[in-house]
Amino acid sequence: MSSVKRLKIGEGKISGYISIFLAILAIGGILCFKYPERLTTPEFREVYTGESMATLMIAVVVASFFFALLSIILSKKLKLAFIGSLLAGIATLLGAFAMEGRDVEKTSWHIGLDWLLLDLLLMTVIFIPLELFFPKRKDQTKFHEEWRTDLVYFAISHLFIQFFGVITQKPALLFFGWIGLDKVHEWVAQLPFIAGLFLAFFATDLFQYWAHRIFHNHVYLWRFHSVHHSTQHMDWLAGSRTHFIDIFFTRAMTFIPLYILGFSQEVFNAYIIFIAIHAVLIHSNTRINFGFIRYIFTTPQYHHWHHCEDPRYYGKNFASIFPFIDWIFGTYYLPGNTWPEGTGVREGSYPKGFIKQSIYPFTKSPFDKDLNMEEKSDR
């Protein structure tokens, strides 16, 4: 466990860090306004308007100044408040209060800085308070020794959303593009919203279940997936720690049922929003058990058992959304209100850092020997 102490409410540090965080988001937002062709996502631009983002920009800068002031009042120390105020001041000088949207020309490539900033803001608003007030591991700080690594994974997966989207769609287009699916799409698109949403959840989760299980049961593939399991600090950022080979395969498997069936735009949007939030939730450091809902949808307790470091519980809880899929295939495990004692992989020399973890699966892995225990538990 990290030697860094957990932040406490009332010390002024939390508000200081919030001020810095918001100011950095504002500066990133300004760059999006100035260079939208290269730094924003065409599909995402259709969801928001320039006016709404300009209003949000003002609110973020004002909030940054507010939390800097609050930090001074609570802590009497100027370091964090000064940095936050300085960055917010830079954002102001760069025109944060005078941003205006404009028509954007389509380009051959872009990075999703707008998607990164907005998703990062949304997730922190939801999960920082959740983990602060209802933590499972009360001694776990937000700034544990690997938080920067997880943040890099989070940033890369969002910035290169165009790249990951293209390479994961191609397998489905290659194998199923020649089949006439218009009638299937028409029937599915006409389903009632709830029925269509359930079908989208079930179909994608079933495909993901087997893709996920395959990564666990084959030594070479496990090397890639073990990157995701290597974290010992389960929190809202931990779910982003995924090797790019793992991302390619699992997302491609998810896209196949989405392409084959076809869904209304409303169902697809609801699916994307749910998955974006739910995937973060099940990795978060919160003790909330969600009552009877945990038997319907996967929860942090359920997924933490999947990440359990004890080999006796390897090969359990592969489903991403519906626990009953694990029950059907004999991999369900939810022992009352009990949580695993620890998470991670039992590999003393497992590399730390994004670059080393990206290279690791391509090298000979001493961790391969531990996979035998996982395969045995799966039989």
C-alpha positions as CSV (number, residue, x, y, z in Angstrom):
1,M,0.0,0.0,0.0
2,S,1.2,3.5,-0.7
3,S,2.9,5.5,2.0
4,V,1.0,8.6,1.0
5,K,-1.7,9.5,3.5
6,R,-5.3,9.6,2.4
7,L,-6.7,13.1,1.9
8,K,-9.1,14.3,4.6
9,I,-12.0,16.7,4.3
10,G,-11.3,20.1,5.9
11,E,-7.5,20.3,5.4
12,G,-7.7,22.4,2.2
13,K,-5.7,20.0,0.1
14,I,-8.8,18.5,-1.7
15,S,-10.0,21.9,-2.7
16,G,-6.5,22.9,-3.8
17,Y,-6.2,19.9,-6.0
18,I,-9.7,20.5,-7.4
19,S,-8.7,24.0,-8.3
20,I,-5.6,22.8,-10.2
21,F,-7.6,20.1,-11.9
22,L,-10.4,22.4,-13.1
23,A,-7.9,25.0,-14.4
24,I,-6.0,22.3,-16.4
25,L,-9.4,21.2,-17.9
26,A,-10.1,24.8,-18.8
27,I,-6.8,25.3,-20.6
28,G,-7.4,22.0,-22.5
29,G,-10.9,23.3,-23.4
30,I,-9.4,26.5,-24.8
31,L,-7.2,24.5,-27.1
32,C,-10.2,22.6,-28.3
33,F,-11.9,25.9,-29.2
34,K,-8.8,27.2,-31.0
35,Y,-8.0,24.0,-32.9
36,P,-11.3,22.0,-33.2
37,E,-10.4,20.3,-36.5
38,R,-7.5,18.4,-34.9
39,L,-8.5,18.2,-31.2
40,T,-12.2,17.4,-31.2
41,T,-14.3,14.4,-32.3
42,P,-16.7,14.9,-35.2
43,E,-19.3,12.4,-33.8
44,F,-19.0,14.0,-30.3
45,R,-19.4,17.5,-31.7
46,E,-23.0,16.6,-32.7
47,V,-23.9,16.0,-29.1
48,Y,-22.9,19.4,-27.7
49,T,-23.0,23.0,-28.9
50,G,-20.3,25.6,-28.9
51,E,-22.5,27.8,-26.7
52,S,-22.9,25.1,-24.1
53,M,-19.2,24.4,-24.0
54,A,-18.4,28.1,-23.7
55,T,-20.8,28.4,-20.7
56,L,-19.2,25.3,-19.2
57,M,-15.8,26.8,-19.7
58,I,-16.7,29.9,-17.7
59,A,-18.2,27.8,-14.9
60,V,-15.0,25.7,-14.7
61,V,-12.7,28.7,-14.5
62,V,-14.9,30.4,-11.8
63,A,-15.0,27.1,-9.9
64,S,-11.2,26.9,-10.1
65,F,-10.9,30.3,-8.5
66,F,-13.5,29.4,-5.9
67,F,-11.8,26.2,-4.8
68,A,-8.4,28.0,-4.7
69,L,-9.9,30.5,-2.2
70,L,-11.5,27.7,-0.2
71,S,-8.1,26.0,0.0
72,I,-6.5,29.2,1.5
73,I,-9.3,29.5,4.0
74,L,-9.1,25.9,5.1
75,S,-5.4,25.3,5.1
76,K,-3.8,28.7,5.4
77,K,-1.2,27.4,3.0
78,L,-0.7,29.0,-0.4
79,K,1.1,26.4,-2.5
80,L,-1.9,24.5,-4.0
81,A,-4.1,27.6,-4.1
82,F,-1.4,29.6,-5.9
83,I,-0.9,26.9,-8.6
84,G,-4.6,26.7,-9.1
85,S,-5.1,30.4,-9.3
86,L,-2.1,30.8,-11.6
87,L,-3.4,28.2,-14.0
88,A,-7.0,29.7,-13.9
89,G,-5.4,33.1,-14.5
90,I,-3.6,31.7,-17.6
91,A,-6.9,30.3,-18.8
92,T,-8.5,33.7,-18.4
93,L,-5.7,35.5,-20.3
94,L,-6.1,32.9,-23.1
95,G,-9.7,34.0,-23.4
96,A,-11.7,31.5,-21.4
97,F,-14.5,34.0,-20.8
98,A,-14.7,34.9,-24.5
99,M,-14.8,31.6,-26.3
100,E,-17.1,31.1,-29.3
101,G,-17.9,28.1,-31.4
102,R,-17.4,28.1,-35.2
103,D,-18.0,25.8,-38.1
104,V,-15.5,23.0,-38.3
105,E,-14.2,21.4,-41.4
106,K,-13.8,17.6,-41.5
107,T,-10.3,16.3,-41.4
108,S,-8.6,12.9,-42.1
109,W,-7.4,12.5,-38.5
110,H,-8.0,14.0,-35.1
111,I,-7.5,13.2,-31.5
112,G,-10.4,13.2,-29.0
113,L,-9.2,15.9,-26.5
114,D,-12.8,17.1,-26.1
115,W,-14.0,13.5,-25.3
116,L,-11.1,13.2,-22.8
117,L,-11.8,16.4,-21.0
118,L,-15.6,16.0,-20.7
119,D,-15.4,12.4,-19.7
120,L,-12.7,13.1,-17.1
121,L,-14.8,15.9,-15.7
122,L,-17.9,13.8,-15.5
123,M,-16.2,10.8,-13.9
124,T,-14.5,12.9,-11.3
125,V,-17.7,14.6,-10.4
126,I,-19.4,11.2,-9.9
127,F,-16.6,9.0,-8.5
128,I,-14.3,11.3,-6.4
129,P,-17.1,12.0,-3.9
130,L,-18.3,8.4,-4.0
131,E,-14.8,7.1,-3.1
132,L,-14.3,9.9,-0.6
133,F,-17.4,9.4,1.4
134,F,-18.0,5.7,0.9
135,P,-14.6,4.0,0.5
136,K,-14.0,0.3,0.6
137,R,-10.4,0.6,1.5
138,K,-10.3,3.6,3.8
139,D,-6.5,3.9,3.8
140,Q,-6.2,4.0,0.0
141,T,-5.3,7.5,-1.2
142,K,-6.1,8.9,-4.6
143,F,-2.4,9.5,-5.1
144,H,-1.2,5.9,-4.7
145,E,2.1,4.9,-6.4
146,E,0.4,4.0,-9.7
147,W,-2.2,6.7,-10.2
148,R,-0.2,8.4,-12.9
149,T,0.1,5.2,-14.8
150,D,-3.7,4.7,-14.8
151,L,-4.2,8.3,-15.8
152,V,-2.0,7.8,-18.8
153,Y,-4.0,4.8,-19.8
154,F,-7.2,6.8,-19.4
155,A,-5.9,9.7,-21.5
156,I,-4.5,7.6,-24.3
157,S,-7.7,5.5,-24.7
158,H,-9.7,8.8,-25.0
159,L,-7.3,10.8,-27.1
160,F,-7.0,8.0,-29.7
161,I,-10.7,7.1,-29.8
162,Q,-10.7,7.5,-33.6
163,F,-7.9,5.0,-34.0
164,F,-9.4,2.4,-31.6
165,G,-12.8,2.9,-33.3
166,V,-11.6,2.2,-36.8
167,I,-9.5,-0.8,-35.9
168,T,-12.2,-2.4,-33.8
169,Q,-14.9,-1.9,-36.4
170,K,-13.0,-3.5,-39.3
171,P,-13.2,-7.1,-38.2
172,A,-17.0,-6.9,-38.0
173,L,-17.2,-5.1,-41.4
174,L,-14.9,-7.6,-42.9
175,F,-16.8,-10.7,-41.8
176,F,-20.3,-9.5,-41.8
177,G,-20.4,-6.5,-44.3
178,W,-21.3,-8.8,-47.2
179,I,-24.4,-10.2,-45.5
180,G,-27.7,-8.4,-46.1
181,L,-28.7,-7.3,-42.6
182,D,-31.2,-4.5,-43.5
183,K,-34.3,-6.4,-42.4
184,V,-32.6,-7.4,-39.1
185,H,-31.6,-3.8,-38.5
186,E,-35.1,-2.6,-39.3
187,W,-36.7,-5.1,-36.9
188,V,-34.3,-4.4,-34.0
189,A,-34.6,-0.6,-34.5
190,Q,-38.4,-0.8,-34.1
191,L,-38.2,-2.6,-30.7
192,P,-39.4,-0.7,-27.7
193,F,-36.6,1.3,-26.1
194,I,-36.3,-0.9,-23.0
195,A,-36.4,-4.1,-25.1
196,G,-33.8,-2.8,-27.5
197,L,-31.5,-1.7,-24.6
198,F,-31.7,-5.0,-22.9
199,L,-30.9,-6.8,-26.2
200,A,-27.9,-4.5,-26.7
201,F,-26.7,-5.2,-23.1
202,F,-27.2,-9.0,-23.4
203,A,-25.7,-9.4,-26.8
204,T,-22.6,-7.4,-26.2
205,D,-22.1,-8.9,-22.7
206,L,-22.4,-12.4,-24.0
207,F,-19.7,-11.7,-26.7
208,Q,-17.5,-9.9,-24.2
209,Y,-17.9,-12.8,-21.7
210,W,-16.3,-15.2,-24.0
211,A,-13.7,-12.8,-25.3
212,H,-12.8,-12.1,-21.6
213,R,-12.7,-15.7,-20.7
214,I,-10.5,-16.6,-23.7
215,F,-7.9,-14.0,-22.5
216,H,-7.9,-15.7,-19.2
217,N,-7.5,-19.2,-20.4
218,H,-4.7,-18.9,-22.9
219,V,-1.2,-18.2,-21.7
220,Y,-0.1,-15.8,-24.5
221,L,-3.4,-13.8,-24.4
222,W,-3.2,-13.7,-20.6
223,R,0.1,-11.8,-20.8
224,F,-1.9,-8.9,-22.4
225,H,-4.9,-9.1,-20.1
226,S,-2.7,-9.4,-17.0
227,V,-1.9,-5.7,-17.5
228,H,-5.5,-4.9,-16.6
229,H,-5.3,-7.2,-13.5
230,S,-1.9,-5.9,-12.3
231,T,-3.4,-3.0,-10.3
232,Q,-3.4,-3.4,-6.5
233,H,-5.3,-0.2,-6.0
234,M,-8.8,-0.7,-7.4
235,D,-10.4,2.7,-8.0
236,W,-12.3,4.6,-10.7
237,L,-9.1,5.0,-12.8
238,A,-8.1,1.3,-12.6
239,G,-10.5,0.1,-15.3
240,S,-8.6,2.2,-17.9
241,R,-5.4,0.1,-17.4
242,T,-5.8,-2.1,-20.5
243,H,-3.2,-3.1,-23.0
244,F,-4.0,-1.9,-26.6
245,I,-4.1,-5.5,-27.9
246,D,-6.7,-6.3,-25.2
247,I,-8.7,-3.2,-26.2
248,F,-8.6,-4.1,-29.9
249,F,-9.9,-7.7,-29.3
250,T,-12.6,-7.0,-26.7
251,R,-14.0,-3.9,-28.4
252,A,-14.0,-5.7,-31.7
253,M,-16.0,-8.5,-30.1
254,T,-18.4,-5.9,-28.7
255,F,-18.9,-4.3,-32.1
256,I,-19.8,-7.5,-33.8
257,P,-23.3,-7.9,-32.2
258,L,-23.9,-4.2,-32.4
259,Y,-23.2,-4.4,-36.2
260,I,-25.2,-7.6,-36.8
261,L,-28.3,-6.5,-34.9
262,G,-28.3,-2.7,-35.4
263,F,-30.0,-0.4,-32.9
264,S,-31.9,2.9,-32.9
265,Q,-29.7,5.9,-32.2
266,E,-31.5,6.3,-28.8
267,V,-30.6,2.8,-27.7
268,F,-27.0,3.1,-28.9
269,N,-26.5,6.4,-27.1
270,A,-28.0,5.0,-23.9
271,Y,-25.8,1.9,-24.2
272,I,-22.6,4.1,-24.6
273,I,-23.5,6.3,-21.6
274,F,-24.3,3.3,-19.4
275,I,-21.1,1.4,-20.3
276,A,-18.9,4.4,-19.9
277,I,-20.2,5.0,-16.3
278,H,-20.7,1.4,-15.3
279,A,-17.2,0.2,-16.4
280,V,-15.7,2.8,-14.1
281,L,-18.1,2.0,-11.3
282,I,-17.3,-1.7,-11.0
283,H,-13.6,-0.9,-10.6
284,S,-14.1,1.9,-8.0
285,N,-13.1,1.9,-4.4
286,T,-16.5,2.1,-2.8
287,R,-18.1,-0.2,-0.2
288,I,-21.7,0.3,-1.5
289,N,-23.2,-3.1,-2.2
290,F,-26.3,-1.8,-4.1
291,G,-28.7,-4.3,-2.3
292,F,-30.7,-6.6,-4.6
293,I,-29.4,-4.7,-7.7
294,R,-26.1,-6.6,-7.3
295,Y,-27.9,-9.8,-8.4
296,I,-29.1,-8.1,-11.6
297,F,-26.1,-5.9,-12.6
298,T,-22.4,-6.4,-11.8
299,T,-21.2,-4.2,-9.0
300,P,-17.8,-3.2,-7.5
301,Q,-17.9,-6.1,-5.0
302,Y,-18.7,-8.6,-7.8
303,H,-15.9,-7.3,-10.1
304,H,-13.4,-6.9,-7.3
305,W,-13.6,-10.7,-6.8
306,H,-12.7,-11.1,-10.5
307,H,-9.5,-9.1,-9.7
308,C,-8.8,-11.0,-6.5
309,E,-5.1,-11.8,-6.1
310,D,-5.8,-15.2,-4.5
311,P,-5.5,-18.0,-7.2
312,R,-8.3,-20.0,-5.6
313,Y,-10.8,-17.4,-7.0
314,Y,-9.3,-17.1,-10.5
315,G,-11.6,-17.7,-13.3
316,K,-14.7,-16.1,-11.8
317,N,-17.1,-13.3,-12.7
318,F,-16.2,-12.6,-16.4
319,A,-19.5,-10.9,-17.2
320,S,-19.3,-7.1,-17.5
321,I,-23.0,-6.3,-17.0
322,F,-25.2,-9.3,-16.1
323,P,-24.1,-11.8,-13.4
324,F,-26.6,-14.4,-14.6
325,I,-24.3,-15.0,-17.6
326,D,-21.6,-16.2,-15.2
327,W,-24.2,-18.3,-13.5
328,I,-25.2,-20.0,-16.7
329,F,-21.6,-20.9,-17.5
330,G,-20.6,-21.8,-14.0
331,T,-18.3,-18.9,-13.2
332,Y,-20.5,-17.0,-10.8
333,Y,-19.0,-16.1,-7.4
334,L,-20.6,-13.6,-4.9
335,P,-20.1,-14.7,-1.2
336,G,-22.6,-12.6,0.7
337,N,-21.2,-9.3,1.8
338,T,-17.5,-10.5,1.8
339,W,-14.9,-8.7,-0.3
340,P,-11.5,-10.0,-1.4
341,E,-8.6,-9.2,0.8
342,G,-6.5,-7.9,-2.0
343,T,-6.4,-7.4,-5.8
344,G,-3.6,-7.7,-8.4
345,V,-1.5,-10.5,-9.8
346,R,1.0,-12.5,-7.8
347,E,4.0,-11.5,-9.8
348,G,6.8,-9.9,-7.7
349,S,8.6,-8.4,-10.7
350,Y,5.6,-7.2,-12.6
351,P,6.6,-4.0,-14.4
352,K,5.4,-0.6,-13.3
353,G,4.6,2.2,-15.7
354,F,2.8,2.5,-19.0
355,I,5.7,1.9,-21.4
356,K,7.1,-1.1,-19.5
357,Q,3.6,-2.7,-19.3
358,S,3.0,-2.1,-23.0
359,I,6.2,-4.0,-23.9
360,Y,5.9,-6.7,-21.2
361,P,3.4,-9.1,-23.0
362,F,5.7,-9.4,-26.0
363,T,8.6,-10.7,-23.8
364,K,8.9,-14.1,-22.1
365,S,6.7,-13.8,-19.0
366,P,7.7,-15.5,-15.7
367,F,4.1,-15.1,-14.7
368,D,3.0,-17.8,-17.2
369,K,3.5,-20.5,-14.7
370,D,0.7,-19.0,-12.4
371,L,-1.8,-19.2,-15.2
372,N,-2.0,-23.0,-14.7
373,M,-3.8,-22.4,-11.4
374,E,-6.3,-20.2,-13.1
375,E,-7.0,-22.7,-15.9
376,K,-7.5,-25.5,-13.3
377,S,-10.0,-23.4,-11.3
378,D,-11.9,-22.8,-14.5
379,R,-12.5,-26.5,-15.2
